[in-house]
């Protein structure tokens, strides 16, 4: 009984790979939905999103920055879902999440408002460090090129 319990509790590399893939794809779906929602929200909403760049001294082109935020989330979502160019997708996404957190913190919003961006930031940094994982297009390409 004790041996069987230890066997069940033991993590295999397969379970790690599968668990990581589920995390990566789940976050990708979230970013895809949020990005799509922003892309279809209209110019007024995109200007509002882009205006967060004012915190960093950028005081014009808010519609451009709003579209960039929306495209970043949408494209990063696709990259995470398929596991292709995932580390590259993390870089602008990390900046976007820092801007979102800074915007809400400077507004005096509670952690319940900016905590989701903080959580996504932490997971995205983890994905930047670990890459796409075994169950990804990146892995298949690298494995093919390595032969």
N, C-alpha and C positions, 0 to 999 in steps of 0.2 A: 504494500500500500504506500509506504513512504517513498519507495523507489519510483513508483508510478506518478506520485505527486511531483517529485523532483523532475521527472521527465516532462510532465505537462508544463511546469513552470519554466523550464529551460527554453531560452530563446534561440532559434536557429537563424542563420544568415538569411534564409528564405523568408522567415517571418519579419525580420528587420526590413528586408527589401520591399516586401509587400506593404508593410505598415508605412514606410516612408513614401511609397508610391501613392497610397491612399491620401496621405497628408498633402503631397504635392498636387495631385489632381483636384482634391477638394478645394484647396486654396485657389487653384487655377480657375475653377468654376466660379468661385466668389468674385475674383477679379474680372472674369469675363462678363458676368452679370452686371457688376458695378460699372465697368467700362462701357458696356453697351447702353446701359441706362443713361450715362452721361452723354454719350454720342448722340442719342436720340432726344435729349432733354431740351434742345433749343439754345439759341445764341445767348439769351439773357442768363440762363443758368450757367452756361460755359464761361461767360464773362465773370460771373460771381466766383466760380471755381478758380479761374485764372487770376483773379484779384489777390489771391493769397500770396502771389509772388511779390506784391508790394512790401511784404515783411522783409524781403531781401533786397530792397532798393530798386526793383524792377517795377516801374510805374506806368507802363503802357503795354499794348499788345495782349491784353487780358484774354481776348477771344482765342488768340493763338495758344496761350498757356493753358487755357481751359481744354482746347482740343488736344493738346499734348498730354495733359493728364488723362483724358478719356482714352486716347489711343494707347498710352502707356499701360493702363489697366487692362484694356481689351487685348492687346497683343501679348502682354505678359501672361494673361490668363490662358491664351492659346499655347504659349510656350510651355507653361507649367503643365497643362493638360497632356500635351504630347511629349513633353520632356525633350524639347528641341531648343538649343541655344538658351538653356535655362539660366545659366550663370550670367550671360550677357543681358538677358531680360531683367535680372535682379537689380542691375545697376541703376537704371532710371526709376525703377519701382521703389528702391530704397530712398532716393531723393524725393519722390512723390509723397511717400509716407512720412518722411521728416517734415516736409512742407505742411502736410495735413495736420500732423501733431502740433507743430509750431503755431499754425493758424488758430487751432482750437484752444491751445494753452494760453496764447496771447489774448484771446477773447475772454478768458476766465472761465471757460467751460469746465465742467466736472470731468473726472476720469471716465465716467460712464459714457461720455461723448467721444473722447479721444482715445480711450483704452483699446478700442477695436483696431485703430490704426497702429497703435503701439504693439499689439499682439501680432498683427500682420507683418510689421517691421521685423520683429524678432524671428518669426518663422522664415521670412524672406532672407534675412541674414544667414540663418541656418542653411537654407537652400543654396545660397551663394557659396557657402563653405563646402557643402557636400556634393553639389552638382545635381545632375538629373537622376542619378540612381540607375539601378540595373534594368528596370522596366521602363525604358525610354527610347526615343528615337536616337538621341545622342549616343547612348550605350551601343545600340545596334550599329550605328555608323562607325564608331571607334573600333568595335569588335571586327567589323568587316575590313576596315583599313589596316588593322593590326595583323591580318592574315597574310 
